[in-house]
Amino acid sequence: MILIALSWIILLLFFIPSGIAVKSLLKLKSSGNYIPIFLGIFIQCLGLSICSFFFKIGLEVFIANFLIISVLTYWKSKEIKENIKEILFDLRSLSTISKFSLASIFIFSLFKCSQYPFIVDNESYYIQTIKWINEYGFVKGLGNLHIFFGQTSPFHVLQAGFNFNFLTDRSNDINGFLLNLTRWVQLF
């Protein structure tokens, strides 16, 4: 469960800088502290989907993504620090019951994400699609062989980009991250 929590922190470290960069490039004037995270998720989906047409989404793409995020973090460090401070201030200003609710959902989602995938995920298309994108990227015409091969969405590509397949084969935890993120946003 500690590794999953660390992977969620890494996700935030990827999504916040890319979201803040997109927000400043598009000159968006939103007041929400969580908008950069959702923009980061969107731009990572878009970037990884484009990469998956040409490359497998493995360690090489992760390193390239890490280097781009490092440059963006250096470029937008002031805005990133402000955004993180505002999010932490929001979390501190919550009522005790809201903090308890967030902590409960956080612990339960960590527990659920630490379990093995269900047969529905494992024996149908979900896990296989992510594994295929990790190994080969998108392959033209593959959906013509079997319908399961054609069931790919940008979310599958995002999972493939951040499942850390070069470290472990059990980390498909963006669902739990998104559950926690949407719960946090709901409180604000």
Z-matrix of the N, CA and C atoms (Angstrom, degrees):
N
C 1 1.441
C 2 1.529 1 111.23
N 3 1.307 2 115.75 1 -30.89
C 4 1.470 3 119.47 2 178.26
C 5 1.525 4 109.87 3 -66.32
N 6 1.325 5 116.67 4 -39.49
C 7 1.467 6 119.77 5 178.60
C 8 1.531 7 111.87 6 -64.92
N 9 1.312 8 116.86 7 -35.47
C 10 1.464 9 120.07 8 178.23
C 11 1.523 10 109.87 9 -68.12
N 12 1.334 11 116.95 10 -42.35
C 13 1.468 12 120.12 11 176.74
C 14 1.529 13 110.27 12 -61.05
N 15 1.327 14 117.16 13 -40.01
C 16 1.472 15 120.18 14 176.48
C 17 1.524 16 111.26 15 -64.78
N 18 1.331 17 116.94 16 -38.67
C 19 1.467 18 118.75 17 178.75
C 20 1.527 19 110.70 18 -65.91
N 21 1.336 20 117.82 19 -33.74
C 22 1.464 21 120.46 20 177.12
C 23 1.525 22 110.95 21 -68.56
N 24 1.329 23 116.93 22 -35.34
C 25 1.474 24 119.99 23 175.73
C 26 1.523 25 109.43 24 -66.20
N 27 1.319 26 117.00 25 -41.06
C 28 1.470 27 120.48 26 176.88
C 29 1.526 28 110.32 27 -62.15
N 30 1.332 29 116.97 28 -40.63
C 31 1.467 30 119.73 29 176.76
C 32 1.524 31 110.79 30 -58.87
N 33 1.325 32 116.77 31 -44.71
C 34 1.465 33 119.76 32 177.60
C 35 1.522 34 111.13 33 -60.97
N 36 1.333 35 116.35 34 -39.27
C 37 1.461 36 120.17 35 179.75
C 38 1.526 37 112.65 36 -67.92
N 39 1.314 38 117.10 37 -20.57
C 40 1.464 39 120.87 38 173.98
C 41 1.522 40 111.29 39 -89.00
N 42 1.331 41 116.91 40 -41.74
C 43 1.468 42 120.36 41 -172.80
C 44 1.526 43 113.13 42 -75.95
N 45 1.320 44 118.25 43 -39.68
C 46 1.472 45 120.05 44 -176.63
C 47 1.527 46 111.61 45 -64.07
N 48 1.343 47 120.68 46 -51.46
C 49 1.470 48 118.65 47 -179.62
C 50 1.532 49 113.54 48 -62.70
N 51 1.334 50 116.66 49 -41.22
C 52 1.468 51 117.88 50 -179.97
C 53 1.521 52 110.64 51 -68.07
N 54 1.324 53 117.85 52 -36.27
C 55 1.456 54 120.58 53 177.50
C 56 1.513 55 113.07 54 -67.88
N 57 1.322 56 116.89 55 -40.03
C 58 1.471 57 120.24 56 178.05
C 59 1.517 58 110.10 57 -67.04
N 60 1.329 59 117.68 58 -38.33
C 61 1.463 60 120.48 59 177.47
C 62 1.527 61 110.87 60 -63.90
N 63 1.325 62 117.59 61 -43.21
C 64 1.466 63 121.05 62 178.10
C 65 1.527 64 110.07 63 -64.55
N 66 1.314 65 116.40 64 -42.02
C 67 1.465 66 120.78 65 -179.83
C 68 1.531 67 110.87 66 -61.05
N 69 1.326 68 116.94 67 -40.46
C 70 1.467 69 118.89 68 -179.82
C 71 1.529 70 111.79 69 -77.27
N 72 1.336 71 118.02 70 -34.42
C 73 1.464 72 119.96 71 177.91
C 74 1.529 73 111.73 72 -67.12
N 75 1.332 74 116.25 73 -38.24
C 76 1.464 75 120.39 74 179.37
C 77 1.527 76 112.31 75 -86.85
N 78 1.349 77 116.42 76 -3.53
C 79 1.467 78 123.29 77 -179.94
C 80 1.529 79 111.88 78 54.42
N 81 1.331 80 114.76 79 47.24
C 82 1.458 81 120.41 80 178.68
C 83 1.528 82 109.22 81 -79.58
N 84 1.309 83 116.19 82 138.49
C 85 1.462 84 122.35 83 -179.32
C 86 1.524 85 109.97 84 -111.52
N 87 1.294 86 117.48 85 64.95
C 88 1.462 87 120.24 86 179.35
C 89 1.520 88 108.83 87 -101.92
N 90 1.322 89 115.04 88 149.49
C 91 1.458 90 119.10 89 -178.35
C 92 1.529 91 112.37 90 -99.03
N 93 1.310 92 118.00 91 -6.06
C 94 1.462 93 120.82 92 -178.09
C 95 1.514 94 112.28 93 -74.02
N 96 1.328 95 115.57 94 134.69
C 97 1.461 96 120.56 95 178.94
C 98 1.521 97 112.35 96 -73.32
N 99 1.330 98 116.32 97 -20.99
C 100 1.458 99 120.26 98 -175.21
C 101 1.523 100 112.70 99 -97.24
N 102 1.317 101 117.03 100 -6.34
C 103 1.468 102 120.88 101 178.62
C 104 1.535 103 111.25 102 -58.43
N 105 1.346 104 119.89 103 -42.99
C 106 1.472 105 118.17 104 178.03
C 107 1.524 106 114.02 105 -59.92
N 108 1.322 107 117.70 106 -32.38
C 109 1.469 108 119.16 107 179.20
C 110 1.525 109 109.64 108 -67.28
N 111 1.328 110 116.99 109 -45.35
C 112 1.471 111 119.73 110 179.12
C 113 1.525 112 111.49 111 -67.33
N 114 1.345 113 117.15 112 -36.61
C 115 1.468 114 119.26 113 174.38
C 116 1.524 115 110.76 114 -64.46
N 117 1.324 116 116.46 115 -37.68
C 118 1.461 117 120.54 116 177.15
C 119 1.515 118 112.05 117 -64.00
N 120 1.323 119 116.54 118 -41.05
C 121 1.467 120 120.11 119 176.45
C 122 1.524 121 109.80 120 -61.51
N 123 1.337 122 116.08 121 -44.47
C 124 1.459 123 120.14 122 -179.44
C 125 1.530 124 111.38 123 -63.07
N 126 1.328 125 117.83 124 -47.17
C 127 1.470 126 119.90 125 -176.36
C 128 1.524 127 110.84 126 -70.83
N 129 1.338 128 117.67 127 -31.62
C 130 1.462 129 119.45 128 175.18
C 131 1.530 130 110.54 129 -67.94
N 132 1.342 131 116.76 130 -40.22
C 133 1.480 132 119.94 131 175.13
C 134 1.521 133 110.22 132 -58.73
N 135 1.317 134 115.72 133 -46.75
C 136 1.466 135 120.38 134 -178.41
C 137 1.533 136 111.13 135 -64.22
N 138 1.314 137 116.91 136 -48.97
C 139 1.463 138 120.39 137 -178.61
C 140 1.518 139 113.25 138 -63.72
N 141 1.321 140 116.43 139 -44.45
C 142 1.461 141 119.66 140 179.46
C 143 1.520 142 111.80 141 -68.30
N 144 1.339 143 116.92 142 -34.25
C 145 1.469 144 119.46 143 177.23
C 146 1.524 145 110.85 144 -64.87
N 147 1.313 146 116.82 145 -41.66
C 148 1.465 147 120.21 146 177.38
C 149 1.523 148 109.97 147 -64.42
N 150 1.333 149 117.04 148 -44.12
C 151 1.468 150 120.20 149 178.87
C 152 1.522 151 112.29 150 -61.97
N 153 1.339 152 116.66 151 -34.48
C 154 1.468 153 118.74 152 -176.00
C 155 1.521 154 112.59 153 -70.01
N 156 1.347 155 117.90 154 -15.35
C 157 1.463 156 119.34 155 173.77
C 158 1.529 157 111.28 156 -71.91
N 159 1.323 158 116.85 157 -24.69
C 160 1.455 159 120.68 158 -173.33
C 161 1.526 160 113.99 159 -115.13
N 162 1.325 161 117.37 160 -24.45
C 163 1.463 162 121.36 161 -174.75
C 164 1.518 163 109.93 162 -136.10
N 165 1.319 164 115.11 163 161.30
C 166 1.455 165 119.01 164 167.44
C 167 1.531 166 107.24 165 -76.38
N 168 1.314 167 116.23 166 147.82
C 169 1.461 168 120.60 167 -177.51
C 170 1.527 169 107.48 168 -94.77
N 171 1.307 170 114.83 169 84.33
C 172 1.455 171 121.20 170 -179.07
C 173 1.509 172 110.73 171 -129.17
N 174 1.311 173 114.69 172 -145.85
C 175 1.465 174 121.41 173 -176.72
C 176 1.524 175 111.99 174 -61.76
N 177 1.325 176 117.85 175 -38.89
C 178 1.464 177 120.72 176 -177.32
C 179 1.530 178 111.27 177 -62.73
N 180 1.322 179 116.41 178 -45.54
C 181 1.469 180 120.51 179 179.48
C 182 1.528 181 109.86 180 -68.44
N 183 1.335 182 117.26 181 -36.70
C 184 1.457 183 119.98 182 177.64
C 185 1.535 184 110.91 183 -63.04
N 186 1.319 185 117.19 184 -42.52
C 187 1.472 186 120.43 185 179.05
C 188 1.527 187 110.22 186 -65.16
N 189 1.331 188 117.56 187 -43.39
C 190 1.467 189 120.38 188 177.51
C 191 1.525 190 110.55 189 -61.66
N 192 1.314 191 116.81 190 -42.87
C 193 1.459 192 122.10 191 177.54
C 194 1.529 193 110.24 192 -62.27
N 195 1.318 194 116.56 193 -42.34
C 196 1.464 195 121.45 194 178.07
C 197 1.526 196 111.50 195 -61.30
N 198 1.315 197 116.71 196 -41.79
C 199 1.469 198 119.91 197 178.94
C 200 1.532 199 111.18 198 -65.52
N 201 1.317 200 116.91 199 -40.94
C 202 1.466 201 120.52 200 177.79
C 203 1.521 202 110.20 201 -64.07
N 204 1.313 203 117.06 202 -43.13
C 205 1.465 204 120.87 203 178.88
C 206 1.520 205 110.96 204 -65.76
N 207 1.326 206 117.30 205 -35.36
C 208 1.465 207 120.22 206 177.15
C 209 1.524 208 110.93 207 -62.43
N 210 1.323 209 116.74 208 -43.23
C 211 1.463 210 120.95 209 177.67
C 212 1.531 211 110.28 210 -64.70
N 213 1.321 212 116.93 211 -44.32
C 214 1.467 213 120.70 212 178.44
C 215 1.526 214 111.59 213 -62.88
N 216 1.328 215 116.95 214 -37.97
C 217 1.462 216 120.63 215 178.20
C 218 1.514 217 110.89 216 -64.85
N 219 1.318 218 116.79 217 -41.87
C 220 1.466 219 120.25 218 177.23
C 221 1.522 220 110.48 219 -65.13
N 222 1.327 221 116.99 220 -41.65
C 223 1.468 222 122.87 221 -177.19
C 224 1.521 223 111.68 222 -67.91
N 225 1.313 224 117.50 223 -40.47
C 226 1.462 225 122.62 224 -174.54
C 227 1.534 226 112.37 225 -114.10
N 228 1.329 227 117.95 226 31.76
C 229 1.467 228 120.72 227 -174.18
C 230 1.526 229 112.51 228 -61.47
N 231 1.324 230 118.26 229 -38.13
C 232 1.464 231 120.93 230 -179.12
C 233 1.534 232 110.50 231 -63.87
N 234 1.336 233 117.09 232 -47.44
C 235 1.462 234 120.47 233 -179.81
C 236 1.528 235 111.93 234 -65.80
N 237 1.334 236 116.22 235 -36.03
C 238 1.464 237 120.48 236 178.99
C 239 1.523 238 110.11 237 -65.00
N 240 1.334 239 117.11 238 -45.02
C 241 1.465 240 120.19 239 178.57
C 242 1.524 241 111.14 240 -62.18
N 243 1.336 242 117.11 241 -41.85
C 244 1.466 243 120.39 242 178.30
C 245 1.523 244 110.95 243 -62.53
N 246 1.326 245 116.35 244 -43.64
C 247 1.461 246 120.33 245 -179.24
C 248 1.521 247 111.01 246 -63.05
N 249 1.317 248 117.64 247 -44.67
C 250 1.466 249 121.27 248 179.80
C 251 1.527 250 110.71 249 -65.03
N 252 1.336 251 117.47 250 -40.10
C 253 1.476 252 120.36 251 177.03
C 254 1.521 253 111.29 252 -62.44
N 255 1.327 254 117.20 253 -40.85
C 256 1.468 255 120.27 254 178.92
C 257 1.526 256 111.72 255 -66.36
N 258 1.331 257 116.69 256 -39.22
C 259 1.467 258 119.81 257 177.59
C 260 1.521 259 110.48 258 -64.97
N 261 1.338 260 117.09 259 -43.78
C 262 1.465 261 120.24 260 178.71
C 263 1.529 262 111.37 261 -65.08
N 264 1.328 263 116.87 262 -38.23
C 265 1.465 264 120.05 263 175.93
C 266 1.527 265 110.64 264 -62.76
N 267 1.326 266 116.86 265 -42.43
C 268 1.468 267 120.45 266 177.14
C 269 1.528 268 111.30 267 -59.52
N 270 1.324 269 116.03 268 -43.42
C 271 1.462 270 119.66 269 -179.56
C 272 1.527 271 111.77 270 -66.08
N 273 1.337 272 116.68 271 -38.63
C 274 1.465 273 119.70 272 179.11
C 275 1.520 274 112.26 273 -68.73
N 276 1.322 275 117.06 274 -29.28
C 277 1.465 276 119.89 275 -176.44
C 278 1.524 277 113.70 276 -83.77
N 279 1.308 278 117.52 277 1.27
C 280 1.466 279 120.84 278 178.90
C 281 1.520 280 111.15 279 -71.20
N 282 1.316 281 114.99 280 155.49
C 283 1.466 282 119.94 281 174.65
C 284 1.527 283 109.02 282 -71.14
N 285 1.310 284 115.47 283 165.44
C 286 1.464 285 120.92 284 -178.65
C 287 1.529 286 111.38 285 -62.63
N 288 1.310 287 116.75 286 -39.81
C 289 1.472 288 119.82 287 -179.52
C 290 1.533 289 110.92 288 -66.95
N 291 1.323 290 116.68 289 -36.85
C 292 1.470 291 120.07 290 177.61
C 293 1.518 292 111.00 291 -68.24
N 294 1.326 293 116.74 292 -40.39
C 295 1.471 294 120.23 293 176.80
C 296 1.525 295 110.60 294 -62.56
N 297 1.342 296 115.55 295 -41.81
C 298 1.462 297 119.54 296 177.89
C 299 1.523 298 111.16 297 -63.45
N 300 1.320 299 116.09 298 -41.42
C 301 1.467 300 121.16 299 178.24
C 302 1.528 301 110.70 300 -61.94
N 303 1.322 302 116.54 301 -46.18
C 304 1.473 303 120.05 302 178.49
C 305 1.525 304 111.33 303 -62.70
N 306 1.319 305 116.34 304 -44.52
C 307 1.460 306 119.72 305 -179.35
C 308 1.527 307 111.11 306 -64.03
N 309 1.322 308 116.87 307 -39.17
C 310 1.474 309 120.19 308 179.05
C 311 1.520 310 111.46 309 -64.42
N 312 1.315 311 116.24 310 -46.85
C 313 1.465 312 120.01 311 178.81
C 314 1.519 313 110.24 312 -63.45
N 315 1.326 314 117.21 313 -38.96
C 316 1.459 315 121.50 314 178.85
C 317 1.533 316 110.51 315 -61.42
N 318 1.319 317 117.18 316 -48.88
C 319 1.472 318 121.22 317 -178.75
C 320 1.527 319 111.02 318 -65.48
N 321 1.339 320 117.06 319 -45.14
C 322 1.464 321 119.86 320 -178.61
C 323 1.532 322 111.57 321 -66.24
N 324 1.331 323 116.92 322 -37.62
C 325 1.468 324 118.34 323 178.77
C 326 1.527 325 110.89 324 -71.86
N 327 1.335 326 117.77 325 -33.75
C 328 1.467 327 119.87 326 173.06
C 329 1.527 328 110.27 327 -61.61
N 330 1.310 329 115.53 328 -44.70
C 331 1.465 330 120.05 329 179.25
C 332 1.523 331 111.27 330 -61.28
N 333 1.322 332 116.53 331 -46.02
C 334 1.463 333 120.69 332 -178.82
C 335 1.528 334 111.50 333 -65.36
N 336 1.323 335 116.82 334 -40.44
C 337 1.466 336 119.97 335 -179.94
C 338 1.523 337 112.28 336 -69.85
N 339 1.329 338 117.37 337 -22.77
C 340 1.464 339 119.22 338 -179.14
C 341 1.524 340 112.44 339 -79.71
N 342 1.327 341 117.66 340 -10.45
C 343 1.462 342 120.77 341 179.66
C 344 1.532 343 110.06 342 -80.92
N 345 1.331 344 114.58 343 161.77
C 346 1.460 345 119.72 344 174.20
C 347 1.523 346 109.67 345 -66.80
N 348 1.323 347 117.22 346 151.79
C 349 1.469 348 119.47 347 178.07
C 350 1.528 349 111.67 348 -63.13
N 351 1.320 350 115.12 349 149.98
C 352 1.461 351 120.81 350 176.74
C 353 1.518 352 109.96 351 -70.71
N 354 1.300 353 116.38 352 164.00
C 355 1.463 354 121.37 353 178.99
C 356 1.525 355 111.42 354 -61.63
N 357 1.335 356 116.89 355 -31.40
C 358 1.465 357 120.06 356 178.86
C 359 1.535 358 109.56 357 -61.61
N 360 1.317 359 116.43 358 -41.76
C 361 1.460 360 120.15 359 178.42
C 362 1.524 361 111.62 360 -76.74
N 363 1.300 362 115.79 361 -40.93
C 364 1.447 363 120.46 362 -171.83
C 365 1.522 364 113.22 363 -76.88
N 366 1.318 365 117.95 364 -36.43
C 367 1.451 366 120.41 365 -174.31
C 368 1.519 367 113.45 366 -101.51
N 369 1.300 368 117.86 367 -1.03
C 370 1.461 369 118.39 368 176.98
C 371 1.520 370 108.32 369 -103.73
N 372 1.279 371 118.44 370 -125.95
C 373 1.456 372 119.36 371 -171.67
C 374 1.518 373 114.55 372 -105.16
N 375 1.327 374 119.55 373 -22.44
C 376 1.451 375 122.69 374 -165.76
C 377 1.530 376 113.30 375 -61.46
N 378 1.307 377 116.99 376 -59.37
C 379 1.461 378 121.64 377 -176.96
C 380 1.531 379 110.12 378 -65.96
N 381 1.338 380 116.75 379 -40.75
C 382 1.458 381 119.93 380 -179.12
C 383 1.526 382 111.52 381 -64.86
N 384 1.325 383 117.09 382 -38.09
C 385 1.454 384 120.24 383 179.67
C 386 1.516 385 110.54 384 -63.90
N 387 1.315 386 117.34 385 -44.73
C 388 1.463 387 121.44 386 179.67
C 389 1.523 388 109.96 387 -63.90
N 390 1.317 389 117.05 388 -43.00
C 391 1.466 390 121.05 389 178.83
C 392 1.535 391 111.12 390 -63.25
N 393 1.318 392 116.79 391 -39.55
C 394 1.461 393 121.28 392 179.50
C 395 1.526 394 110.35 393 -64.68
N 396 1.322 395 117.02 394 -43.83
C 397 1.469 396 120.55 395 179.00
C 398 1.515 397 110.13 396 -64.48
N 399 1.343 398 117.49 397 -36.18
C 400 1.464 399 120.21 398 175.71
C 401 1.524 400 111.95 399 -63.20
N 402 1.308 401 116.60 400 -39.08
C 403 1.462 402 120.53 401 -174.60
C 404 1.525 403 113.86 402 -86.59
N 405 1.360 404 117.63 403 -36.01
C 406 1.456 405 119.75 404 -171.25
C 407 1.521 406 114.63 405 -129.74
N 408 1.316 407 119.14 406 -16.46
C 409 1.457 408 120.41 407 -171.04
C 410 1.519 409 109.36 408 75.09
N 411 1.332 410 115.98 409 -161.16
C 412 1.465 411 119.40 410 176.63
C 413 1.517 412 109.67 411 -78.00
N 414 1.319 413 116.55 412 137.63
C 415 1.454 414 122.13 413 178.02
C 416 1.526 415 107.56 414 -118.63
N 417 1.334 416 116.35 415 122.76
C 418 1.469 417 120.56 416 -178.86
C 419 1.520 418 111.13 417 -62.08
N 420 1.323 419 115.88 418 134.90
C 421 1.454 420 121.78 419 174.68
C 422 1.506 421 115.16 420 80.39
N 423 1.298 422 118.64 421 -1.09
C 424 1.461 423 121.20 422 -176.21
C 425 1.524 424 111.98 423 -65.27
N 426 1.333 425 117.10 424 -33.47
C 427 1.459 426 120.78 425 178.82
C 428 1.512 427 113.10 426 -65.64
N 429 1.331 428 118.06 427 -17.12
C 430 1.454 429 120.91 428 178.05
C 431 1.534 430 111.65 429 -74.05
N 432 1.337 431 117.26 430 -22.33
C 433 1.460 432 120.53 431 -179.97
C 434 1.525 433 111.80 432 -76.23
N 435 1.314 434 116.38 433 -44.08
C 436 1.459 435 121.30 434 179.06
C 437 1.516 436 107.96 435 -155.29
N 438 1.314 437 116.30 436 144.37
C 439 1.463 438 120.32 437 -175.23
C 440 1.530 439 112.07 438 -62.87
N 441 1.331 440 118.32 439 -31.53
C 442 1.456 441 119.94 440 178.90
C 443 1.527 442 111.72 441 -62.08
N 444 1.320 443 117.40 442 -30.18
C 445 1.464 444 120.11 443 179.68
C 446 1.523 445 112.22 444 -71.98
N 447 1.312 446 116.99 445 -20.58
C 448 1.457 447 120.65 446 -179.08
C 449 1.516 448 113.89 447 -94.02
N 450 1.320 449 118.01 448 -1.81
C 451 1.466 450 121.76 449 -178.29
C 452 1.520 451 110.13 450 -89.66
N 453 1.296 452 115.83 451 80.08
C 454 1.455 453 120.67 452 179.76
C 455 1.519 454 108.72 453 -130.37
N 456 1.319 455 115.74 454 134.59
C 457 1.454 456 121.06 455 177.73
C 458 1.518 457 108.60 456 -124.85
N 459 1.325 458 117.49 457 167.05
C 460 1.471 459 119.30 458 175.20
C 461 1.526 460 112.71 459 -58.98
N 462 1.328 461 116.90 460 -27.91
C 463 1.464 462 119.05 461 177.22
C 464 1.530 463 111.17 462 -66.44
N 465 1.328 464 117.79 463 -37.48
C 466 1.468 465 120.28 464 174.78
C 467 1.524 466 110.52 465 -61.58
N 468 1.325 467 115.61 466 -40.83
C 469 1.469 468 119.92 467 179.65
C 470 1.527 469 109.85 468 -66.64
N 471 1.329 470 117.28 469 -39.88
C 472 1.463 471 120.60 470 176.64
C 473 1.526 472 110.32 471 -62.04
N 474 1.325 473 116.86 472 -43.05
C 475 1.469 474 120.36 473 175.93
C 476 1.530 475 110.48 474 -60.35
N 477 1.330 476 116.64 475 -42.01
C 478 1.461 477 119.82 476 -179.91
C 479 1.532 478 110.93 477 -66.04
N 480 1.319 479 117.04 478 -34.82
C 481 1.464 480 120.42 479 -179.66
C 482 1.506 481 113.87 480 -72.31
N 483 1.328 482 116.85 481 -25.10
C 484 1.463 483 120.19 482 -176.08
C 485 1.520 484 113.12 483 -126.59
N 486 1.316 485 118.26 484 29.29
C 487 1.462 486 119.30 485 176.50
C 488 1.525 487 111.78 486 -96.50
N 489 1.317 488 118.00 487 1.59
C 490 1.465 489 123.62 488 175.28
C 491 1.520 490 111.36 489 52.30
N 492 1.341 491 114.92 490 46.84
C 493 1.465 492 120.14 491 -177.44
C 494 1.512 493 112.63 492 -64.79
N 495 1.304 494 118.73 493 -16.48
C 496 1.456 495 121.81 494 177.51
C 497 1.529 496 111.10 495 -81.30
N 498 1.342 497 118.05 496 -9.98
C 499 1.459 498 121.87 497 176.68
C 500 1.520 499 112.92 498 -109.73
N 501 1.339 500 115.96 499 -42.16
C 502 1.460 501 120.84 500 -176.64
C 503 1.526 502 109.49 501 -149.90
N 504 1.310 503 115.59 502 161.93
C 505 1.465 504 119.45 503 177.63
C 506 1.525 505 111.74 504 -105.99
N 507 1.323 506 117.83 505 11.70
C 508 1.465 507 121.17 506 -174.59
C 509 1.519 508 113.49 507 -117.36
N 510 1.300 509 119.34 508 16.32
C 511 1.459 510 120.09 509 -173.25
C 512 1.527 511 111.15 510 -111.09
N 513 1.314 512 116.62 511 85.05
C 514 1.460 513 122.86 512 170.30
C 515 1.522 514 106.77 513 -121.37
N 516 1.312 515 116.37 514 74.32
C 517 1.452 516 121.18 515 -165.35
C 518 1.519 517 114.28 516 -116.46
N 519 1.305 518 118.53 517 17.04
C 520 1.460 519 119.80 518 179.16
C 521 1.529 520 110.35 519 -69.05
N 522 1.307 521 117.77 520 -27.80
C 523 1.469 522 120.32 521 177.79
C 524 1.530 523 111.06 522 -59.66
N 525 1.306 524 117.74 523 -47.01
C 526 1.461 525 121.30 524 178.33
C 527 1.517 526 111.62 525 -65.87
N 528 1.331 527 116.57 526 -38.22
C 529 1.462 528 120.83 527 176.52
C 530 1.525 529 110.20 528 -60.53
N 531 1.324 530 116.95 529 -45.28
C 532 1.465 531 120.37 530 -179.76
C 533 1.526 532 111.86 531 -68.05
N 534 1.318 533 117.26 532 -34.28
C 535 1.461 534 120.04 533 175.21
C 536 1.525 535 110.38 534 -60.06
N 537 1.323 536 116.61 535 -47.72
C 538 1.461 537 120.26 536 179.09
C 539 1.523 538 111.71 537 -65.47
N 540 1.301 539 116.71 538 -41.64
C 541 1.461 540 120.59 539 -179.27
C 542 1.525 541 111.59 540 -62.68
N 543 1.308 542 117.01 541 -45.72
C 544 1.465 543 119.02 542 -179.90
C 545 1.525 544 111.32 543 -68.24
N 546 1.302 545 117.76 544 -31.69
C 547 1.472 546 120.23 545 175.93
C 548 1.528 547 109.69 546 -67.24
N 549 1.328 548 117.71 547 -40.67
C 550 1.473 549 120.37 548 178.08
C 551 1.517 550 110.47 549 -62.93
N 552 1.328 551 115.69 550 -44.78
C 553 1.463 552 120.03 551 -178.52
C 554 1.526 553 110.39 552 -64.70
N 555 1.322 554 116.71 553 -36.77
C 556 1.459 555 120.69 554 -179.73
C 557 1.530 556 111.40 555 -60.96
N 558 1.311 557 117.83 556 -32.17
C 559 1.457 558 121.00 557 -179.00
C 560 1.527 559 113.13 558 -76.38
N 561 1.333 560 116.54 559 -14.88
C 562 1.471 561 118.43 560 -177.02
C 563 1.474 562 109.95 561 -110.69
